[in-house]
Amino acid sequence: MALSRRGLDQTGGVRYLTIVRHCKASSVEPGSSDYDRPLNKRGRDQAARLRQLASDQGALGRFGPTTALVSSSARTQETFRLAFDGTGFALHRHFSDLIYNGLRNVSPGDLIDDLSAIDPVTSSLLVVAHNPTVFELVAELATRLPEELRHGNYPLGGAFVFELPEDRPVELARYEMVASYVPD
């Protein structure tokens, strides 16, 4: 569901930051780690829905093309691969161990620091990461939280889009949220 139907062109003085929580993952199996958890059937279905939205220029696709920062965990990489890889929405991608919450507490500032290191300042940005960091980041960036986030629960596969000035690197600042998509 979109908050706004503006769909501004990237030549109009803006670019976008899309923040996605990974899709639903399987439970940790005995002898495996949280880092290695793959998506389950529901997660793969959510990713397929995100792919439809990312490929649709009337939906999420209108906010690309992006440079993506993806946590290096299995579930975030699989979310990216199934939802965005090979679409016109995600042109470049970078995997990062630094934004995986299982190794340390990752703050919104940590995520922005890693994102700004790859920010070309010429295209939109995409982050695929984990809760609670994605929720905390959205809460710090949003001028107004949408209803689906007001209780502190970031939906699995949820994509929230912010409008950024096209001539400045991304930073911890307030931005207008212009769209949101929740795949189920």
N, C-alpha and C positions, 0 to 999 in steps of 0.2 A: 504494500500500500504506500502510496506516495504522499508526502506531506505537502508538496508543492509541485505544480506542473510547469514550472518556469523553463527548465531545460535550456539554460543559457549556453550558448556556444562558447568554447574556450577562447575564442577571439574577442569576446565581449568584456575583457578585463578581469575575468575570473578563471579559476580552475577549481578542482574538487578534491576532497579527501573522503574516501569511502572506508569505513571501519567495519570489519566483519569478524564476528566470533565464529570459530570453527563449527562445523556441523556436528550432529550427534555421533559420539564415538562409542565403541564397544567398551564394556567393563574391563578392568585390568584382569588378565588371566593369570593364574598361579605361575610363577616363574618368569613373568614378563614385567615390563616397566610401564609406568604411566606414559613415558615418552613415546613408546612404540604402539600405543593404542590406535587401531584403524577405525574408520567410520563403520557404523553398523548400517543395516538396510535403511532405517529412517534417515540417517545422515547422508547416505548416497542419494536418496530421494530428494532431500533438502538441497544438496549440491546440484542435482539435475535441474531443480527449479531455479536456483540462483543462476545457472548457466543460461536458461531461457531468458531471465531478466537481463543478464549482462549482454546477451546477444540482441536484445530488443532496443532499438533507438528511441522508442517511446517510453522506456522504463529505465532501468539501471544503466543500460548501454549508452545513454546520452551523456553520462558523466565521465566517459573515457575519452581517449585512451589513457591508461595509467602506467605508472612505475610502481611495482608491488614490493612490499616488505612482508615476508611470510615467516612465521616461527618455524623452526626446523623440526618440530615434532611430527610424527607420522600423521596425526589427524588434521593438522593445519596444512601440511603439504598435500594430503589427499583432497582436502576441501578446495585448495587452490587449483590442483590439477583437474578435478572434475567440474568445478564451477567456472574457472576463468582461463586456464591455460589453453592457448590456441584460439582464443576469441580476440576480436579487435579491442575488447575492453582492457586487457592486460598485455601490454607490449613488452615490458621488461619486468624481471622478477629477481629478488635477492632473498636468500634464506638466511635466517639469523638464529644462532643459539642464544643470543643475548636477550631475546624477548620470550623465551620459554619459561613459564612460571615455575616449573617443577625443579629448577636448579637454584632459584633465588626469588625473592620478592621483586617483581618488576613494577616499577612505578610508571605513571603516565609520562613523567619526565624522561625516564629511561627509554620508553618507546619513542617519544618525540626525538630524542637525541639520535637513536639508531635510524629513524626515518629521515631526519634532516641530513644525515651523512650520505644518503642516496638520492636526496631530492634534487632533481635537475632544475627546478623552478621554472620549467617550461611545459610541464605536463601535469596532469592530475595524479593523485597518489591513491594507493590501495594498501590497507593493512589487513592481514589475516592472522589473528592472534587468539589469546585466551582471556577468560574471565578470571579474576576480577579486573585485570588491567584494562580490557576494552571498555568495561562499564565506567571505571574511574576516569579513563581518558575522555570518553564522551561527556561525562558529567563536568569535567573541567573545561571542555571546549564549548559546550552548548550554551547559547544564550537562553534557551528554554528547552527542558527535557520533554520529549513526547510522552504521551500517556503510557505506552508500553514499557517505558523505562522508569517510571516514577516510583516503582516499588523496589528498585535496585536489582531487578532481574533482567539480564541481557539475554534475549532469546537466542537459542542455538541457530546458527546460520543467519542471524540478523545482520543486515547491512544498513548503516546509517551514514548519510552523505552530508558533508559540510562544504560550504562555499568558501574558498580561499582567494586572497588577492593574487593575481598572476605574477606579480613582480617582486614577491617576498618569499623567503624560505618559510616552511611550516614551522610553527613555534607554539608553545603553550600560551594561547590567547583565546579570546571568545570569538566564535564564528557562528554564523547562522546555519542551522540544520535545514537543508532544503528538500530532503527526501528520506524515506525509510522503507525498507523491504524486509519482510519476515516470510521465509519460504513455507512455513506451515502454521 
